[in-house]
């Protein structure tokens, strides 16, 4: 039985990850934006995207 290996980094607010030395993916919490053969390609793509700002929901005072 093997254990999956997850490599995950953040660039400009995007997740750049690889599972079991597979393709590198650039993602947000909701979408996968691209899949690449090398880490350098994924980093370059994430760096070229506009900076992503995650905003929390505002709660109304009731």
PDBQT receptor file of N, H, CA, C and O in Angstrom, charges set to zero:
ATOM      1  N   UNK A   1       0.847  -1.174   0.000  1.00  0.00    +0.000 N 
ATOM      2  CA  UNK A   1       0.000   0.000   0.000  1.00  0.00    +0.000 C 
ATOM      3  C   UNK A   1       0.888   1.231   0.000  1.00  0.00    +0.000 C 
ATOM      4  O   UNK A   1       1.818   1.335   0.800  1.00  0.00    +0.000 OA
ATOM      5  N   UNK A   2       0.600   2.163  -0.897  1.00  0.00    +0.000 N 
ATOM      6  H   UNK A   2      -0.156   2.079  -1.547  1.00  0.00    +0.000 HD
ATOM      7  CA  UNK A   2       1.401   3.380  -0.971  1.00  0.00    +0.000 C 
ATOM      8  C   UNK A   2       0.615   4.564  -0.430  1.00  0.00    +0.000 C 
ATOM      9  O   UNK A   2      -0.615   4.580  -0.436  1.00  0.00    +0.000 OA
ATOM     10  N   UNK A   3       1.354   5.537   0.030  1.00  0.00    +0.000 N 
ATOM     11  H   UNK A   3       2.354   5.525   0.034  1.00  0.00    +0.000 HD
ATOM     12  CA  UNK A   3       0.758   6.746   0.583  1.00  0.00    +0.000 C 
ATOM     13  C   UNK A   3       0.888   7.855  -0.453  1.00  0.00    +0.000 C 
ATOM     14  O   UNK A   3       1.988   8.107  -0.944  1.00  0.00    +0.000 OA
ATOM     15  N   UNK A   4      -0.222   8.529  -0.800  1.00  0.00    +0.000 N 
ATOM     16  H   UNK A   4      -1.116   8.323  -0.401  1.00  0.00    +0.000 HD
ATOM     17  CA  UNK A   4      -0.122   9.629  -1.766  1.00  0.00    +0.000 C 
ATOM     18  C   UNK A   4       0.736  10.773  -1.220  1.00  0.00    +0.000 C 
ATOM     19  O   UNK A   4       0.697  11.089  -0.031  1.00  0.00    +0.000 OA
ATOM     20  N   UNK A   5       1.499  11.376  -2.107  1.00  0.00    +0.000 N 
ATOM     21  H   UNK A   5       1.531  11.120  -3.073  1.00  0.00    +0.000 HD
ATOM     22  CA  UNK A   5       2.349  12.507  -1.737  1.00  0.00    +0.000 C 
ATOM     23  C   UNK A   5       1.794  13.759  -2.406  1.00  0.00    +0.000 C 
ATOM     24  O   UNK A   5       1.629  13.802  -3.625  1.00  0.00    +0.000 OA
ATOM     25  N   UNK A   6       1.512  14.768  -1.601  1.00  0.00    +0.000 N 
ATOM     26  H   UNK A   6       1.646  14.733  -0.611  1.00  0.00    +0.000 HD
ATOM     27  CA  UNK A   6       0.982  16.035  -2.102  1.00  0.00    +0.000 C 
ATOM     28  C   UNK A   6       2.045  17.108  -1.940  1.00  0.00    +0.000 C 
ATOM     29  O   UNK A   6       2.569  17.315  -0.845  1.00  0.00    +0.000 OA
ATOM     30  N   UNK A   7       2.361  17.789  -3.039  1.00  0.00    +0.000 N 
ATOM     31  H   UNK A   7       1.935  17.621  -3.928  1.00  0.00    +0.000 HD
ATOM     32  CA  UNK A   7       3.261  18.934  -3.010  1.00  0.00    +0.000 C 
ATOM     33  C   UNK A   7       2.417  20.148  -3.372  1.00  0.00    +0.000 C 
ATOM     34  O   UNK A   7       1.853  20.213  -4.464  1.00  0.00    +0.000 OA
ATOM     35  N   UNK A   8       2.329  21.118  -2.446  1.00  0.00    +0.000 N 
ATOM     36  H   UNK A   8       2.787  21.064  -1.559  1.00  0.00    +0.000 HD
ATOM     37  CA  UNK A   8       1.436  22.255  -2.642  1.00  0.00    +0.000 C 
ATOM     38  C   UNK A   8       2.140  23.546  -2.253  1.00  0.00    +0.000 C 
ATOM     39  O   UNK A   8       2.787  23.622  -1.209  1.00  0.00    +0.000 OA
ATOM     40  N   UNK A   9       2.009  24.570  -3.110  1.00  0.00    +0.000 N 
ATOM     41  H   UNK A   9       1.484  24.509  -3.959  1.00  0.00    +0.000 HD
ATOM     42  CA  UNK A   9       2.586  25.889  -2.858  1.00  0.00    +0.000 C 
ATOM     43  C   UNK A   9       1.569  26.949  -3.264  1.00  0.00    +0.000 C 
ATOM     44  O   UNK A   9       0.619  26.663  -3.993  1.00  0.00    +0.000 OA
ATOM     45  N   UNK A  10       1.773  28.162  -2.793  1.00  0.00    +0.000 N 
ATOM     46  H   UNK A  10       2.545  28.395  -2.201  1.00  0.00    +0.000 HD
ATOM     47  CA  UNK A  10       0.887  29.276  -3.124  1.00  0.00    +0.000 C 
ATOM     48  C   UNK A  10       1.684  30.361  -3.838  1.00  0.00    +0.000 C 
ATOM     49  O   UNK A  10       2.761  30.756  -3.392  1.00  0.00    +0.000 OA
ATOM     50  N   UNK A  11       1.134  30.838  -4.958  1.00  0.00    +0.000 N 
ATOM     51  H   UNK A  11       0.259  30.518  -5.320  1.00  0.00    +0.000 HD
ATOM     52  CA  UNK A  11       1.748  31.931  -5.701  1.00  0.00    +0.000 C 
ATOM     53  C   UNK A  11       0.637  32.886  -6.124  1.00  0.00    +0.000 C 
ATOM     54  O   UNK A  11      -0.336  32.465  -6.751  1.00  0.00    +0.000 OA
ATOM     55  N   UNK A  12       0.771  34.159  -5.789  1.00  0.00    +0.000 N 
ATOM     56  H   UNK A  12       1.560  34.501  -5.280  1.00  0.00    +0.000 HD
ATOM     57  CA  UNK A  12      -0.206  35.192  -6.166  1.00  0.00    +0.000 C 
ATOM     58  C   UNK A  12      -1.634  34.846  -5.745  1.00  0.00    +0.000 C 
ATOM     59  O   UNK A  12      -2.583  35.296  -6.387  1.00  0.00    +0.000 OA
ATOM     60  N   UNK A  13      -1.805  34.067  -4.696  1.00  0.00    +0.000 N 
ATOM     61  H   UNK A  13      -1.034  33.701  -4.175  1.00  0.00    +0.000 HD
ATOM     62  CA  UNK A  13      -3.134  33.697  -4.239  1.00  0.00    +0.000 C 
ATOM     63  C   UNK A  13      -3.676  32.432  -4.882  1.00  0.00    +0.000 C 
ATOM     64  O   UNK A  13      -4.816  32.054  -4.612  1.00  0.00    +0.000 OA
ATOM     65  N   UNK A  14      -2.899  31.769  -5.720  1.00  0.00    +0.000 N 
ATOM     66  H   UNK A  14      -1.973  32.075  -5.940  1.00  0.00    +0.000 HD
ATOM     67  CA  UNK A  14      -3.312  30.535  -6.388  1.00  0.00    +0.000 C 
ATOM     68  C   UNK A  14      -2.563  29.349  -5.783  1.00  0.00    +0.000 C 
ATOM     69  O   UNK A  14      -1.426  29.490  -5.332  1.00  0.00    +0.000 OA
ATOM     70  N   UNK A  15      -3.203  28.189  -5.777  1.00  0.00    +0.000 N 
ATOM     71  H   UNK A  15      -4.127  28.075  -6.144  1.00  0.00    +0.000 HD
ATOM     72  CA  UNK A  15      -2.552  26.962  -5.330  1.00  0.00    +0.000 C 
ATOM     73  C   UNK A  15      -1.873  26.308  -6.518  1.00  0.00    +0.000 C 
ATOM     74  O   UNK A  15      -2.477  26.157  -7.580  1.00  0.00    +0.000 OA
ATOM     75  N   UNK A  16      -0.619  25.921  -6.342  1.00  0.00    +0.000 N 
ATOM     76  H   UNK A  16      -0.129  26.044  -5.479  1.00  0.00    +0.000 HD
ATOM     77  CA  UNK A  16       0.125  25.165  -7.349  1.00  0.00    +0.000 C 
ATOM     78  C   UNK A  16       0.447  23.833  -6.692  1.00  0.00    +0.000 C 
ATOM     79  O   UNK A  16       1.161  23.789  -5.690  1.00  0.00    +0.000 OA
ATOM     80  N   UNK A  17      -0.081  22.735  -7.255  1.00  0.00    +0.000 N 
ATOM     81  H   UNK A  17      -0.661  22.770  -8.069  1.00  0.00    +0.000 HD
ATOM     82  CA  UNK A  17       0.064  21.458  -6.571  1.00  0.00    +0.000 C 
ATOM     83  C   UNK A  17       0.319  20.312  -7.530  1.00  0.00    +0.000 C 
ATOM     84  O   UNK A  17       0.026  20.382  -8.723  1.00  0.00    +0.000 OA
ATOM     85  N   UNK A  18       0.881  19.246  -6.956  1.00  0.00    +0.000 N 
ATOM     86  H   UNK A  18       1.119  19.190  -5.986  1.00  0.00    +0.000 HD
ATOM     87  CA  UNK A  18       1.143  18.008  -7.677  1.00  0.00    +0.000 C 
ATOM     88  C   UNK A  18       0.908  16.852  -6.714  1.00  0.00    +0.000 C 
ATOM     89  O   UNK A  18       1.288  16.922  -5.545  1.00  0.00    +0.000 OA
ATOM     90  N   UNK A  19       0.282  15.792  -7.207  1.00  0.00    +0.000 N 
ATOM     91  H   UNK A  19      -0.027  15.735  -8.156  1.00  0.00    +0.000 HD
ATOM     92  CA  UNK A  19       0.023  14.602  -6.399  1.00  0.00    +0.000 C 
ATOM     93  C   UNK A  19       0.786  13.430  -7.023  1.00  0.00    +0.000 C 
ATOM     94  O   UNK A  19       0.645  13.148  -8.213  1.00  0.00    +0.000 OA
ATOM     95  N   UNK A  20       1.594  12.755  -6.204  1.00  0.00    +0.000 N 
ATOM     96  H   UNK A  20       1.708  12.984  -5.237  1.00  0.00    +0.000 HD
ATOM     97  CA  UNK A  20       2.377  11.595  -6.645  1.00  0.00    +0.000 C 
ATOM     98  C   UNK A  20       3.215  11.876  -7.889  1.00  0.00    +0.000 C 
ATOM     99  O   UNK A  20       3.253  11.064  -8.814  1.00  0.00    +0.000 OA
ATOM    100  N   UNK A  21       3.881  13.018  -7.908  1.00  0.00    +0.000 N 
ATOM    101  H   UNK A  21       3.850  13.677  -7.157  1.00  0.00    +0.000 HD
ATOM    102  CA  UNK A  21       4.750  13.401  -9.025  1.00  0.00    +0.000 C 
ATOM    103  C   UNK A  21       4.016  13.415 -10.357  1.00  0.00    +0.000 C 
ATOM    104  O   UNK A  21       4.624  13.194 -11.405  1.00  0.00    +0.000 OA
ATOM    105  N   UNK A  22       2.714  13.674 -10.325  1.00  0.00    +0.000 N 
ATOM    106  H   UNK A  22       2.220  13.854  -9.474  1.00  0.00    +0.000 HD
ATOM    107  CA  UNK A  22       1.901  13.789 -11.537  1.00  0.00    +0.000 C 
ATOM    108  C   UNK A  22       1.996  15.194 -12.091  1.00  0.00    +0.000 C 
ATOM    109  O   UNK A  22       2.885  15.960 -11.718  1.00  0.00    +0.000 OA
ATOM    110  N   UNK A  23       1.070  15.533 -12.988  1.00  0.00    +0.000 N 
ATOM    111  H   UNK A  23       0.348  14.911 -13.291  1.00  0.00    +0.000 HD
ATOM    112  CA  UNK A  23       1.103  16.880 -13.563  1.00  0.00    +0.000 C 
ATOM    113  C   UNK A  23       0.884  17.955 -12.506  1.00  0.00    +0.000 C 
ATOM    114  O   UNK A  23       0.196  17.730 -11.511  1.00  0.00    +0.000 OA
ATOM    115  N   UNK A  24       1.471  19.115 -12.730  1.00  0.00    +0.000 N 
ATOM    116  H   UNK A  24       2.030  19.298 -13.538  1.00  0.00    +0.000 HD
ATOM    117  CA  UNK A  24       1.307  20.253 -11.837  1.00  0.00    +0.000 C 
ATOM    118  C   UNK A  24       0.040  20.993 -12.218  1.00  0.00    +0.000 C 
ATOM    119  O   UNK A  24      -0.207  21.225 -13.402  1.00  0.00    +0.000 OA
ATOM    120  N   UNK A  25      -0.765  21.366 -11.236  1.00  0.00    +0.000 N 
ATOM    121  H   UNK A  25      -0.564  21.178 -10.274  1.00  0.00    +0.000 HD
ATOM    122  CA  UNK A  25      -2.036  22.039 -11.475  1.00  0.00    +0.000 C 
ATOM    123  C   UNK A  25      -2.037  23.395 -10.781  1.00  0.00    +0.000 C 
ATOM    124  O   UNK A  25      -1.512  23.540  -9.677  1.00  0.00    +0.000 OA
ATOM    125  N   UNK A  26      -2.631  24.384 -11.440  1.00  0.00    +0.000 N 
ATOM    126  H   UNK A  26      -3.058  24.266 -12.337  1.00  0.00    +0.000 HD
ATOM    127  CA  UNK A  26      -2.835  25.713 -10.858  1.00  0.00    +0.000 C 
ATOM    128  C   UNK A  26      -4.330  25.824 -10.598  1.00  0.00    +0.000 C 
ATOM    129  O   UNK A  26      -5.140  25.695 -11.517  1.00  0.00    +0.000 OA
ATOM    130  N   UNK A  27      -4.697  26.068  -9.322  1.00  0.00    +0.000 N 
ATOM    131  H   UNK A  27      -4.039  26.173  -8.576  1.00  0.00    +0.000 HD
ATOM    132  CA  UNK A  27      -6.101  26.005  -8.915  1.00  0.00    +0.000 C 
ATOM    133  C   UNK A  27      -6.472  27.156  -7.983  1.00  0.00    +0.000 C 
ATOM    134  O   UNK A  27      -5.615  27.814  -7.394  1.00  0.00    +0.000 OA
ATOM    135  N   UNK A  28      -7.787  27.371  -7.873  1.00  0.00    +0.000 N 
ATOM    136  H   UNK A  28      -8.483  26.835  -8.351  1.00  0.00    +0.000 HD
ATOM    137  CA  UNK A  28      -8.383  28.144  -6.793  1.00  0.00    +0.000 C 
ATOM    138  C   UNK A  28      -9.202  27.145  -5.982  1.00  0.00    +0.000 C 
ATOM    139  O   UNK A  28      -9.175  25.950  -6.273  1.00  0.00    +0.000 OA
ATOM    140  N   UNK A  29      -9.919  27.609  -4.985  1.00  0.00    +0.000 N 
ATOM    141  H   UNK A  29      -9.940  28.580  -4.748  1.00  0.00    +0.000 HD
ATOM    142  CA  UNK A  29     -10.756  26.684  -4.228  1.00  0.00    +0.000 C 
ATOM    143  C   UNK A  29     -11.856  26.079  -5.088  1.00  0.00    +0.000 C 
ATOM    144  O   UNK A  29     -12.297  24.961  -4.825  1.00  0.00    +0.000 OA
ATOM    145  N   UNK A  30     -12.306  26.800  -6.113  1.00  0.00    +0.000 N 
ATOM    146  H   UNK A  30     -11.948  27.708  -6.327  1.00  0.00    +0.000 HD
ATOM    147  CA  UNK A  30     -13.438  26.354  -6.911  1.00  0.00    +0.000 C 
ATOM    148  C   UNK A  30     -13.065  25.841  -8.305  1.00  0.00    +0.000 C 
ATOM    149  O   UNK A  30     -13.820  25.053  -8.876  1.00  0.00    +0.000 OA
ATOM    150  N   UNK A  31     -11.935  26.257  -8.869  1.00  0.00    +0.000 N 
ATOM    151  H   UNK A  31     -11.322  26.896  -8.405  1.00  0.00    +0.000 HD
ATOM    152  CA  UNK A  31     -11.615  25.943 -10.265  1.00  0.00    +0.000 C 
ATOM    153  C   UNK A  31     -10.183  25.463 -10.440  1.00  0.00    +0.000 C 
ATOM    154  O   UNK A  31      -9.285  25.860  -9.698  1.00  0.00    +0.000 OA
ATOM    155  N   UNK A  32      -9.983  24.594 -11.444  1.00  0.00    +0.000 N 
ATOM    156  H   UNK A  32     -10.713  24.271 -12.046  1.00  0.00    +0.000 HD
ATOM    157  CA  UNK A  32      -8.646  24.251 -11.890  1.00  0.00    +0.000 C 
ATOM    158  C   UNK A  32      -8.379  25.091 -13.126  1.00  0.00    +0.000 C 
ATOM    159  O   UNK A  32      -9.113  24.999 -14.110  1.00  0.00    +0.000 OA
ATOM    160  N   UNK A  33      -7.337  25.906 -13.085  1.00  0.00    +0.000 N 
ATOM    161  H   UNK A  33      -6.741  25.981 -12.286  1.00  0.00    +0.000 HD
ATOM    162  CA  UNK A  33      -7.072  26.858 -14.160  1.00  0.00    +0.000 C 
ATOM    163  C   UNK A  33      -6.133  26.311 -15.227  1.00  0.00    +0.000 C 
ATOM    164  O   UNK A  33      -6.172  26.763 -16.371  1.00  0.00    +0.000 OA
ATOM    165  N   UNK A  34      -5.292  25.349 -14.872  1.00  0.00    +0.000 N 
ATOM    166  H   UNK A  34      -5.260  24.982 -13.942  1.00  0.00    +0.000 HD
ATOM    167  CA  UNK A  34      -4.368  24.805 -15.859  1.00  0.00    +0.000 C 
ATOM    168  C   UNK A  34      -3.625  23.606 -15.309  1.00  0.00    +0.000 C 
ATOM    169  O   UNK A  34      -3.509  23.440 -14.095  1.00  0.00    +0.000 OA
ATOM    170  N   UNK A  35      -3.119  22.762 -16.210  1.00  0.00    +0.000 N 
ATOM    171  H   UNK A  35      -3.214  22.897 -17.197  1.00  0.00    +0.000 HD
ATOM    172  CA  UNK A  35      -2.349  21.586 -15.855  1.00  0.00    +0.000 C 
ATOM    173  C   UNK A  35      -1.075  21.585 -16.700  1.00  0.00    +0.000 C 
ATOM    174  O   UNK A  35      -1.130  21.812 -17.908  1.00  0.00    +0.000 OA
ATOM    175  N   UNK A  36       0.074  21.329 -16.064  1.00  0.00    +0.000 N 
ATOM    176  H   UNK A  36       0.119  21.144 -15.082  1.00  0.00    +0.000 HD
ATOM    177  CA  UNK A  36       1.363  21.473 -16.731  1.00  0.00    +0.000 C 
ATOM    178  C   UNK A  36       2.270  20.292 -16.423  1.00  0.00    +0.000 C 
ATOM    179  O   UNK A  36       2.124  19.637 -15.391  1.00  0.00    +0.000 OA
ATOM    180  N   UNK A  37       3.210  20.024 -17.330  1.00  0.00    +0.000 N 
ATOM    181  H   UNK A  37       3.329  20.556 -18.169  1.00  0.00    +0.000 HD
ATOM    182  CA  UNK A  37       4.140  18.914 -17.156  1.00  0.00    +0.000 C 
ATOM    183  C   UNK A  37       5.258  19.229 -16.169  1.00  0.00    +0.000 C 
ATOM    184  O   UNK A  37       5.775  18.329 -15.508  1.00  0.00    +0.000 OA
ATOM    185  N   UNK A  38       5.633  20.499 -16.068  1.00  0.00    +0.000 N 
ATOM    186  H   UNK A  38       5.213  21.230 -16.605  1.00  0.00    +0.000 HD
ATOM    187  CA  UNK A  38       6.741  20.834 -15.173  1.00  0.00    +0.000 C 
ATOM    188  C   UNK A  38       6.306  21.877 -14.141  1.00  0.00    +0.000 C 
ATOM    189  O   UNK A  38       5.366  22.642 -14.355  1.00  0.00    +0.000 OA
ATOM    190  N   UNK A  39       7.009  21.879 -13.038  1.00  0.00    +0.000 N 
ATOM    191  H   UNK A  39       7.773  21.258 -12.863  1.00  0.00    +0.000 HD
ATOM    192  CA  UNK A  39       6.746  22.840 -11.969  1.00  0.00    +0.000 C 
ATOM    193  C   UNK A  39       7.013  24.267 -12.445  1.00  0.00    +0.000 C 
ATOM    194  O   UNK A  39       6.278  25.190 -12.093  1.00  0.00    +0.000 OA
ATOM    195  N   UNK A  40       8.061  24.445 -13.243  1.00  0.00    +0.000 N 
ATOM    196  H   UNK A  40       8.657  23.695 -13.530  1.00  0.00    +0.000 HD
ATOM    197  CA  UNK A  40       8.412  25.769 -13.732  1.00  0.00    +0.000 C 
ATOM    198  C   UNK A  40       7.315  26.355 -14.612  1.00  0.00    +0.000 C 
ATOM    199  O   UNK A  40       7.032  27.551 -14.527  1.00  0.00    +0.000 OA
ATOM    200  N   UNK A  41       6.688  25.528 -15.460  1.00  0.00    +0.000 N 
ATOM    201  H   UNK A  41       6.918  24.558 -15.529  1.00  0.00    +0.000 HD
ATOM    202  CA  UNK A  41       5.585  26.002 -16.300  1.00  0.00    +0.000 C 
ATOM    203  C   UNK A  41       4.399  26.436 -15.448  1.00  0.00    +0.000 C 
ATOM    204  O   UNK A  41       3.783  27.468 -15.717  1.00  0.00    +0.000 OA
ATOM    205  N   UNK A  42       4.080  25.654 -14.426  1.00  0.00    +0.000 N 
ATOM    206  H   UNK A  42       4.581  24.816 -14.208  1.00  0.00    +0.000 HD
ATOM    207  CA  UNK A  42       2.963  25.982 -13.538  1.00  0.00    +0.000 C 
ATOM    208  C   UNK A  42       3.251  27.269 -12.766  1.00  0.00    +0.000 C 
ATOM    209  O   UNK A  42       2.367  28.114 -12.627  1.00  0.00    +0.000 OA
ATOM    210  N   UNK A  43       4.478  27.429 -12.263  1.00  0.00    +0.000 N 
ATOM    211  H   UNK A  43       5.196  26.743 -12.376  1.00  0.00    +0.000 HD
ATOM    212  CA  UNK A  43       4.842  28.653 -11.550  1.00  0.00    +0.000 C 
ATOM    213  C   UNK A  43       4.757  29.866 -12.470  1.00  0.00    +0.000 C 
ATOM    214  O   UNK A  43       4.258  30.915 -12.063  1.00  0.00    +0.000 OA
ATOM    215  N   UNK A  44       5.239  29.738 -13.708  1.00  0.00    +0.000 N 
ATOM    216  H   UNK A  44       5.644  28.886 -14.039  1.00  0.00    +0.000 HD
ATOM    217  CA  UNK A  44       5.197  30.853 -14.650  1.00  0.00    +0.000 C 
ATOM    218  C   UNK A  44       3.753  31.239 -14.961  1.00  0.00    +0.000 C 
ATOM    219  O   UNK A  44       3.434  32.425 -15.046  1.00  0.00    +0.000 OA
ATOM    220  N   UNK A  45       2.881  30.250 -15.131  1.00  0.00    +0.000 N 
ATOM    221  H   UNK A  45       3.140  29.286 -15.062  1.00  0.00    +0.000 HD
ATOM    222  CA  UNK A  45       1.476  30.531 -15.404  1.00  0.00    +0.000 C 
ATOM    223  C   UNK A  45       0.830  31.244 -14.217  1.00  0.00    +0.000 C 
ATOM    224  O   UNK A  45       0.130  32.239 -14.405  1.00  0.00    +0.000 OA
ATOM    225  N   UNK A  46       1.055  30.751 -13.003  1.00  0.00    +0.000 N 
ATOM    226  H   UNK A  46       1.624  29.943 -12.851  1.00  0.00    +0.000 HD
ATOM    227  CA  UNK A  46       0.471  31.371 -11.802  1.00  0.00    +0.000 C 
ATOM    228  C   UNK A  46       1.007  32.788 -11.606  1.00  0.00    +0.000 C 
ATOM    229  O   UNK A  46       0.269  33.682 -11.192  1.00  0.00    +0.000 OA
ATOM    230  N   UNK A  47       2.279  32.990 -11.899  1.00  0.00    +0.000 N 
ATOM    231  H   UNK A  47       2.879  32.264 -12.235  1.00  0.00    +0.000 HD
ATOM    232  CA  UNK A  47       2.873  34.316 -11.741  1.00  0.00    +0.000 C 
ATOM    233  C   UNK A  47       2.329  35.303 -12.772  1.00  0.00    +0.000 C 
ATOM    234  O   UNK A  47       2.284  36.506 -12.513  1.00  0.00    +0.000 OA
ATOM    235  N   UNK A  48       1.915  34.806 -13.940  1.00  0.00    +0.000 N 
ATOM    236  H   UNK A  48       1.951  33.829 -14.151  1.00  0.00    +0.000 HD
ATOM    237  CA  UNK A  48       1.393  35.679 -14.988  1.00  0.00    +0.000 C 
ATOM    238  C   UNK A  48      -0.061  36.080 -14.741  1.00  0.00    +0.000 C 
ATOM    239  O   UNK A  48      -0.539  37.053 -15.324  1.00  0.00    +0.000 OA
ATOM    240  N   UNK A  49      -0.767  35.342 -13.885  1.00  0.00    +0.000 N 
ATOM    241  H   UNK A  49      -0.378  34.552 -13.412  1.00  0.00    +0.000 HD
ATOM    242  CA  UNK A  49      -2.163  35.666 -13.580  1.00  0.00    +0.000 C 
ATOM    243  C   UNK A  49      -2.238  36.884 -12.663  1.00  0.00    +0.000 C 
ATOM    244  O   UNK A  49      -1.299  37.157 -11.916  1.00  0.00    +0.000 OA
ATOM    245  N   UNK A  50      -3.355  37.620 -12.715  1.00  0.00    +0.000 N 
ATOM    246  H   UNK A  50      -4.118  37.398 -13.322  1.00  0.00    +0.000 HD
ATOM    247  CA  UNK A  50      -3.504  38.744 -11.777  1.00  0.00    +0.000 C 
ATOM    248  C   UNK A  50      -3.566  38.233 -10.340  1.00  0.00    +0.000 C 
ATOM    249  O   UNK A  50      -4.065  37.138 -10.081  1.00  0.00    +0.000 OA
ATOM    250  N   UNK A  51      -3.061  39.029  -9.424  1.00  0.00    +0.000 N 
ATOM    251  H   UNK A  51      -2.656  39.919  -9.635  1.00  0.00    +0.000 HD
ATOM    252  CA  UNK A  51      -3.051  38.632  -8.015  1.00  0.00    +0.000 C 
ATOM    253  C   UNK A  51      -4.474  38.384  -7.536  1.00  0.00    +0.000 C 
ATOM    254  O   UNK A  51      -5.363  39.210  -7.742  1.00  0.00    +0.000 OA
ATOM    255  N   UNK A  52      -4.680  37.248  -6.900  1.00  0.00    +0.000 N 
ATOM    256  H   UNK A  52      -3.958  36.576  -6.733  1.00  0.00    +0.000 HD
ATOM    257  CA  UNK A  52      -6.007  36.859  -6.426  1.00  0.00    +0.000 C 
ATOM    258  C   UNK A  52      -6.123  37.219  -4.956  1.00  0.00    +0.000 C 
ATOM    259  O   UNK A  52      -5.300  36.814  -4.135  1.00  0.00    +0.000 OA
ATOM    260  N   UNK A  53      -7.154  37.983  -4.638  1.00  0.00    +0.000 N 
ATOM    261  H   UNK A  53      -7.823  38.312  -5.305  1.00  0.00    +0.000 HD
ATOM    262  CA  UNK A  53      -7.404  38.377  -3.252  1.00  0.00    +0.000 C 
ATOM    263  C   UNK A  53      -8.628  37.616  -2.773  1.00  0.00    +0.000 C 
ATOM    264  O   UNK A  53      -9.706  37.726  -3.357  1.00  0.00    +0.000 OA
ATOM    265  N   UNK A  54      -8.460  36.853  -1.718  1.00  0.00    +0.000 N 
ATOM    266  H   UNK A  54      -7.584  36.764  -1.243  1.00  0.00    +0.000 HD
ATOM    267  CA  UNK A  54      -9.572  36.095  -1.155  1.00  0.00    +0.000 C 
ATOM    268  C   UNK A  54     -10.252  36.967  -0.117  1.00  0.00    +0.000 C 
ATOM    269  O   UNK A  54      -9.637  37.381   0.866  1.00  0.00    +0.000 OA
ATOM    270  N   UNK A  55     -11.511  37.236  -0.342  1.00  0.00    +0.000 N 
ATOM    271  H   UNK A  55     -12.011  36.899  -1.140  1.00  0.00    +0.000 HD
ATOM    272  CA  UNK A  55     -12.262  38.073   0.584  1.00  0.00    +0.000 C 
ATOM    273  C   UNK A  55     -13.203  37.200   1.398  1.00  0.00    +0.000 C 
ATOM    274  O   UNK A  55     -13.865  36.311   0.863  1.00  0.00    +0.000 OA
ATOM    275  N   UNK A  56     -13.252  37.458   2.670  1.00  0.00    +0.000 N 
ATOM    276  H   UNK A  56     -12.714  38.180   3.105  1.00  0.00    +0.000 HD
ATOM    277  CA  UNK A  56     -14.178  36.716   3.513  1.00  0.00    +0.000 C 
ATOM    278  C   UNK A  56     -15.559  37.318   3.406  1.00  0.00    +0.000 C 
ATOM    279  O   UNK A  56     -15.713  38.489   3.061  1.00  0.00    +0.000 OA
ATOM    280  N   UNK A  57     -16.564  36.511   3.703  1.00  0.00    +0.000 N 
ATOM    281  H   UNK A  57     -16.439  35.559   3.983  1.00  0.00    +0.000 HD
ATOM    282  CA  UNK A  57     -17.937  37.002   3.673  1.00  0.00    +0.000 C 
ATOM    283  C   UNK A  57     -18.170  37.960   4.813  1.00  0.00    +0.000 C 
ATOM    284  O   UNK A  57     -17.634  37.792   5.909  1.00  0.00    +0.000 OA
ATOM    285  N   UNK A  58     -18.976  38.967   4.545  1.00  0.00    +0.000 N 
ATOM    286  H   UNK A  58     -19.411  39.104   3.656  1.00  0.00    +0.000 HD
ATOM    287  CA  UNK A  58     -19.344  39.904   5.594  1.00  0.00    +0.000 C 
ATOM    288  C   UNK A  58     -20.590  39.388   6.287  1.00  0.00    +0.000 C 
ATOM    289  O   UNK A  58     -21.535  38.941   5.637  1.00  0.00    +0.000 OA
ATOM    290  N   UNK A  59     -20.587  39.451   7.592  1.00  0.00    +0.000 N 
ATOM    291  H   UNK A  59     -19.820  39.814   8.121  1.00  0.00    +0.000 HD
ATOM    292  CA  UNK A  59     -21.744  39.029   8.370  1.00  0.00    +0.000 C 
ATOM    293  C   UNK A  59     -22.502  40.259   8.823  1.00  0.00    +0.000 C 
ATOM    294  O   UNK A  59     -21.923  41.189   9.385  1.00  0.00    +0.000 OA
ATOM    295  N   UNK A  60     -23.794  40.255   8.577  1.00  0.00    +0.000 N 
ATOM    296  H   UNK A  60     -24.264  39.499   8.121  1.00  0.00    +0.000 HD
ATOM    297  CA  UNK A  60     -24.636  41.380   9.014  1.00  0.00    +0.000 C 
ATOM    298  C   UNK A  60     -24.888  41.264  10.510  1.00  0.00    +0.000 C 
ATOM    299  O   UNK A  60     -25.165  40.181  11.026  1.00  0.00    +0.000 OA
ATOM    300  N   UNK A  61     -24.789  42.373  11.183  1.00  0.00    +0.000 N 
ATOM    301  H   UNK A  61     -24.563  43.253  10.764  1.00  0.00    +0.000 HD
ATOM    302  CA  UNK A  61     -25.088  42.379  12.614  1.00  0.00    +0.000 C 
ATOM    303  C   UNK A  61     -26.605  42.407  12.804  1.00  0.00    +0.000 C 
ATOM    304  O   UNK A  61     -27.272  43.359  12.401  1.00  0.00    +0.000 OA
ATOM    305  N   UNK A  62     -27.131  41.368  13.412  1.00  0.00    +0.000 N 
ATOM    306  H   UNK A  62     -26.589  40.595  13.739  1.00  0.00    +0.000 HD
ATOM    307  CA  UNK A  62     -28.571  41.315  13.643  1.00  0.00    +0.000 C 
ATOM    308  C   UNK A  62     -28.878  41.166  15.094  1.00  0.00    +0.000 C 
ATOM    309  O   UNK A  62     -30.047  41.103  15.475  1.00  0.00    +0.000 OA
TER     310      UNK A  62
